[in-house]
């Protein structure tokens, strides 16, 4: 397992300084190849300082993405200097914030969606219709025995009306829909 693989999902603040230095050096070498120019030790040190002080909250994979995408021109043209790197990191921070906001909204939407399902008896009505239709088998040999309603009778039961009855607290039966019990 490479150093990047072990640190990719860690926050910058949680990565040991020497490991971070090695990782940023790797990112800078890749970026210099992509951009066709070299970088100095001062540029490397400044990039590490910028990352440690201003972007400690990002995961290492986001830092790597900023260098990769930035050096390939996704965030505009530039040279491999601290100012350009800072701009790349700002761009990736906006992407990170969009991702985290989107995840939070999805979690909230899911909680609200499932919480609201208790208010609507439509699902319960659908389950009741299916239960009335499916065969009741108490013995393994009786799997082909009919349910309490047929498929034709299933289609005659108005799902909306059934849901409204359940919503009012009633306990509907197939007979409420004109279906006579089987003899």
Secondary structure, 3 states (H helix, E strand, C coil): CCHHHHHCCCEHHHCCHHHHHHHHHHHHHHHHHHHCCCCCHHHHHHHHHHHHHHCCCCEHHHHHHHHHHHHCCCCCCCCCCHHHHHHHHHHHHHHHHHHHHHHHHHHHHHHHHHHHHHHCCHHHHHHHHHHHHCCCCCCHHHCCCCCCCCHHHHHHCCHHHHHHHHHCCCCCCHHHHCCCCCC
